[in-house]
Amino acid sequence: MADFATFVLKNVLVVSLAVNMCLIWKISFEDEQTLAFSWENIRQKLHFHGCCSNGEESNGIGKDAHVSTATQILATTSSGAAPFVTDGGEGVVINLDHGDPTMYEHFWKQKGQETTVVTSSWQHISYFSDIKNVCWFLEPGLMSAITRLHKVVGNAVTEGRHIVVGTGSSQLYQAALFALSPHNASRPMNVVSAAPFYSSYPLMTDYLRSGLHKWAGDANEFSKQEPYIELVTSPNNPDGFTRQNVVKGNKGILVHDLAYYWPQYTPILLPADYDIMLFTVSKSTGHAGTRIGIDSSKRKYLHLGFILKCHSWALVKDREIAKKMTTFIEINTIGVSKDSQIRAAKILQAISDSCDHANQKDAETFFDYSYKLMAQRWKEIREAVKKTKLFSLPNFPQETCTFSGRTFGQLPAFAWLRCEGEVDDCESFLRRNKILTRGGKHFGGSTKYVRISMLSRENEFKLLIQRLPAIIS
Ligand SMILES: Cc1ncc(COP(=O)(O)O)c(C=O)c1O
């Protein structure tokens, strides 16, 4: 009897062990699937919605990017990520949707130690950087590097300005809207920009459904007798033109987004002198962001990291506005990463140093390098477009740059390409030819236009130049 009981007990144990193993395996398998799925979701969002590089909205290319399993996508996200091209490039999808400034990577690689920052674990521990400053989390080293660079380039007045630092100019944009919208108004503040406008503005304005402000569209069509904020992007994203404010009313506040007011993109004519000016290292030096991996607490998925963005800054005339912008960032992220600020300061100082010593050293300055590269790329894309009747590009007036002494027309970070003739949906047309771009409608413009990034790595750009003239239909 005792033997029989032991036999039954053993069997029950074995069965129970098997059931438990199955359960454990099932849970862990599902967990991994869920995690893998959510990672894939996040990866797609970050990659295809462009928020890792510039926070711009998606144009729904995620699904279309996977054209076929045999098709390769020439990724822009990392130098190691570009797949090996085996077929002369015809099968490769070229992704030029985002303005990811990887073209500058080569220059910075050559700099090596000169721009390397080493940080010990005991450094940068405090929340505070300079409690006497309106922007108390602004590192003094970054403040002097920003001031010095604007002086060297001559692109903005810094005297009598407060510098507010942000995690990307997207955060500063929201800080400016927060600071400029009355908090006791019966209606939200109107936010406008002349079309074609930077595709992130509507998104960033309305994303949190704030009661303080709302996107009110194309500034050219704004005729309400109500207060408004007008965003003036100059040179403009997406079309590259120099801009002024357009709304005729007298109830407006202007915010100047000068992300591209640097001498590789446009002749610098005079130091910008506006009430609120936004700048970013994303487009000036090309340091759009550094992703770091953190343990997301779920075992091996180490890549679900946060984005450690390099910095943008606002030059703000009014102390109260600067204070409110600082409050926004305080509530939002309790300041801005010091490690990133110190890295940004080092890079900006290196650029100023090289400009100061330009005549004594053989080494090329960053702005010389980036100007020559942009000029070469624009020459090549214009030649490629000339070979076909299907497309056209805007032309820009020539002006003399006070920084370099060179006379040239704009060399925008994006090509605002028009599909001529019958083609009404230029984005889909190019997508069929495996070139991913952002269609005009995302910028409040016509679908006959697309925006193509000019800031990619050389291999992607070269493929674009080969492919454009080869397109027949
Ligand atoms: C006009 C304009 N402003 C701001 C930004 C975003 O800059 P950041 O990367 O600093 O958020 C971009 C990026 O594409 C831009 O085109």
The ligand as an ORCA input file, in Angstrom:
! r2SCAN-3c Opt
* xyz 0 1
  C      13.512     74.061    -38.218
  C      13.913     73.025    -37.204
  N      13.864     73.325    -35.914
  C      14.194     72.414    -34.989
  C      14.606     71.151    -35.321
  C      14.864     70.092    -34.268
  O      16.044     70.240    -33.633
  P      16.425     69.310    -32.406
  O      17.055     68.081    -32.985
  O      17.376     70.138    -31.626
  O      15.164     69.001    -31.639
  C      14.686     70.800    -36.655
  C      15.103     69.449    -37.035
  O      14.903     68.960    -38.109
  C      14.314     71.764    -37.622
  O      14.335     71.449    -38.918
*
